[in-house]
Amino acid sequence: MSNGEKIIASIRQESDERIAQITAEADKVYKETVEKAEKQAQEIRHSGEHRVQLQSEKLLASYKSREELEKRNLLLKTKRKEIEKAVEHIYQHMLKLPDKDYFELLIKLAATMDKKNGTVFFNSRDLKRMPSDMSKRFGKCGLNVTISSKPNDSIDSGFILADGDIEENMSFLSIINEKREEIEDLIGRELFKD
């Protein structure tokens, strides 16, 4: 082999070694780049999955909260409706009491008005069915009243006690409205015991 051939062989060998070295470095950089890209892609995928999971959990919690609120509102509405039915039932029951029981109830109401004076007014229906000793019974309750022979049909039940310009409405509807909160609390406790 001549000197020229030796030089060319040496250059060729150096070239092949350099090409092999560059190829190995390129392969190494390629592998590192691919591994880094795969790792970043996995982190992004994991991060995205985590964000999606967090958003899903927040959305689910929001739906559950809204559902609980709607349930609670429906329950309250149902309770309110049932309480209203019960109050109406009580009122209707009071209106339909037999005469004796009805007027006994009125005497009990009168007993809560100790030492009042004036004129008692009934509606037409009650004036016709009122016991003849009603004035006397009012007197035993501590009331000094006269019973008007003129009906006051602005009331559906009970009576009105008028003393000059002052009137005390003892109709069932008025009493129920005045004591409504207490009545509703009592009914609510009875209807919705835990």
Secondary structure, DSSP 8 states (H G I E B T S, - for coil): --HHHHHHHHHHHHHHHHHHHHHHHHHHHHHHHHHHHHHHHHHHHHHHHHHHHHHHHHHHHHHHHHHHHHHHHHHHHHHHHHHHHHHHHHHHHHHTS-HHHHHHHHHHHHHTT-S-EEEEE--HHHHHH--TTHHHHHHHTT-EEEE-SS--TT-SSS-EEEETTEEEE--HHHHHHHTHHHHHHHHHHHHT--
